[in-house]
Amino acid sequence: MPSRWGEGDKVTLDVSNDMLRRQLTLIASWTFSTVGQAECARFVVDRKIDVDSLFTHRWKLDQAAEAYRLFATHTTGKGVFVM
Amino acid sequence: MRGVVFQGDCELALVDFPDPAPGPGEVVLAMKASGMCGSDLHAYRAPKGRRFSIGRAAEGPVIAGHEPCGIVVAVGSGVGEREARLGQRAMCHHYKGCGVCGHCRTGWSQLCEEGFIAYGISGHGGHADYLKVPASTLVPLPDELSFETGAAISCGTGTAFGALRRMNLSGRDTIAIFGQGPVGLSATQLAVAMGRGR
């Protein structure tokens, strides 16, 4: 079974062996609704999830060229511009 | 104001734009955090003359940044207090659709049957001093959360949450998350919290 099914990917499944014999349930998900976004925020607050720890780089707008040059090397975590 | 514009071939510029003023039903946010997303790289790397867009086609220079979070500093006509108030901390669900189809009415403007604007991709986004959006796109940012966390929830972290909720994940389950970039890491954090309950 392929381990990466993201945007733009195509996948071939052997329906019998990959799905039916395994009684597989497939769920696809893309983004979220306005209500889902609010629910996520409440969950993060309620469970005290340290989302801030995702950020490895904070940038000013005038550092944008350097920020994206580095980001495009895929060697950083999440970056953010702060104002 | 200034805004980051991708120019293709891994070039970008900080361009001057007029400060936005809200029209009917719109608000202006003073930006406090605007997240960088892996999908930005599609537009960043696109060859000059073959710009990347989703939803409607982008026209003219577009300010990047689809993970905006800030403070309401201007409110247009027809916007009620419950929708937006001056000084309110807010995230933005960064899509605008027709507003009346079944997808739009249930908060899924990015699935609009008439096409949609994605702020930061086909419409001006958050890598700027200010952002103008429909008041209906605002999602209040809880006081406990930083603007940076609000930016993350506006895309990758929210996407991870949405997927886990569809799966109705609980402590009965074992989950494997392939890829530990920001979305995968968010999914891991959220899944652990869902698994252990309160």
Chai-1 contact restraints between the chains, C-beta under 6 A:
chainA,res_idxA,chainB,res_idxB,connection_type,confidence,min_distance_angstrom,max_distance_angstrom,comment,restraint_id
A,S3,B,F178,contact,1.0,0.0,6.0,A-B,restraint_1
A,I27,B,R166,contact,1.0,0.0,6.0,A-B,restraint_2
A,I27,B,M167,contact,1.0,0.0,6.0,A-B,restraint_3
A,S29,B,G162,contact,1.0,0.0,6.0,A-B,restraint_4
A,S29,B,A163,contact,1.0,0.0,6.0,A-B,restraint_5
A,S29,B,R166,contact,1.0,0.0,6.0,A-B,restraint_6
A,T31,B,Q110,contact,1.0,0.0,6.0,A-B,restraint_7
A,T31,B,T159,contact,1.0,0.0,6.0,A-B,restraint_8
A,F32,B,G158,contact,1.0,0.0,6.0,A-B,restraint_9
A,F32,B,G162,contact,1.0,0.0,6.0,A-B,restraint_10
A,S33,B,G107,contact,1.0,0.0,6.0,A-B,restraint_11
A,S33,B,W108,contact,1.0,0.0,6.0,A-B,restraint_12
A,T34,B,H93,contact,1.0,0.0,6.0,A-B,restraint_13
A,T34,B,G107,contact,1.0,0.0,6.0,A-B,restraint_14
A,T34,B,V139,contact,1.0,0.0,6.0,A-B,restraint_15
A,V35,B,G107,contact,1.0,0.0,6.0,A-B,restraint_16
A,G36,B,G162,contact,1.0,0.0,6.0,A-B,restraint_17
A,Q37,B,H93,contact,1.0,0.0,6.0,A-B,restraint_18
A,Q37,B,V139,contact,1.0,0.0,6.0,A-B,restraint_19
A,Q37,B,G158,contact,1.0,0.0,6.0,A-B,restraint_20
A,A38,B,V139,contact,1.0,0.0,6.0,A-B,restraint_21
A,C40,B,I153,contact,1.0,0.0,6.0,A-B,restraint_22
A,C40,B,G158,contact,1.0,0.0,6.0,A-B,restraint_23
A,C40,B,F161,contact,1.0,0.0,6.0,A-B,restraint_24
A,A41,B,P142,contact,1.0,0.0,6.0,A-B,restraint_25
A,A41,B,I153,contact,1.0,0.0,6.0,A-B,restraint_26
A,V45,B,P142,contact,1.0,0.0,6.0,A-B,restraint_27
A,V45,B,E144,contact,1.0,0.0,6.0,A-B,restraint_28
A,R47,B,A193,contact,1.0,0.0,6.0,A-B,restraint_29
A,I49,B,Q189,contact,1.0,0.0,6.0,A-B,restraint_30
A,I49,B,A193,contact,1.0,0.0,6.0,A-B,restraint_31
A,V51,B,T149,contact,1.0,0.0,6.0,A-B,restraint_32
A,V51,B,A152,contact,1.0,0.0,6.0,A-B,restraint_33
A,V51,B,T157,contact,1.0,0.0,6.0,A-B,restraint_34
A,D52,B,S146,contact,1.0,0.0,6.0,A-B,restraint_35
A,D52,B,E148,contact,1.0,0.0,6.0,A-B,restraint_36
A,D52,B,T149,contact,1.0,0.0,6.0,A-B,restraint_37
A,L54,B,A152,contact,1.0,0.0,6.0,A-B,restraint_38
A,L54,B,P182,contact,1.0,0.0,6.0,A-B,restraint_39
A,L54,B,L185,contact,1.0,0.0,6.0,A-B,restraint_40
A,F55,B,E148,contact,1.0,0.0,6.0,A-B,restraint_41
A,L61,B,R2,contact,1.0,0.0,6.0,A-B,restraint_42
A,D62,B,L14,contact,1.0,0.0,6.0,A-B,restraint_43
A,A64,B,V4,contact,1.0,0.0,6.0,A-B,restraint_44
A,A64,B,L12,contact,1.0,0.0,6.0,A-B,restraint_45
A,A65,B,L12,contact,1.0,0.0,6.0,A-B,restraint_46
A,Y68,B,Y44,contact,1.0,0.0,6.0,A-B,restraint_47
A,F71,B,M36,contact,1.0,0.0,6.0,A-B,restraint_48
A,A72,B,L41,contact,1.0,0.0,6.0,A-B,restraint_49
A,K78,B,P182,contact,1.0,0.0,6.0,A-B,restraint_50
A,G79,B,M36,contact,1.0,0.0,6.0,A-B,restraint_51
A,V80,B,A33,contact,1.0,0.0,6.0,A-B,restraint_52
A,V80,B,G35,contact,1.0,0.0,6.0,A-B,restraint_53
A,V80,B,E148,contact,1.0,0.0,6.0,A-B,restraint_54
A,V80,B,A151,contact,1.0,0.0,6.0,A-B,restraint_55
A,F81,B,S34,contact,1.0,0.0,6.0,A-B,restraint_56
A,F81,B,H127,contact,1.0,0.0,6.0,A-B,restraint_57
A,V82,B,A33,contact,1.0,0.0,6.0,A-B,restraint_58
A,M83,B,M31,contact,1.0,0.0,6.0,A-B,restraint_59
A,M83,B,K32,contact,1.0,0.0,6.0,A-B,restraint_60
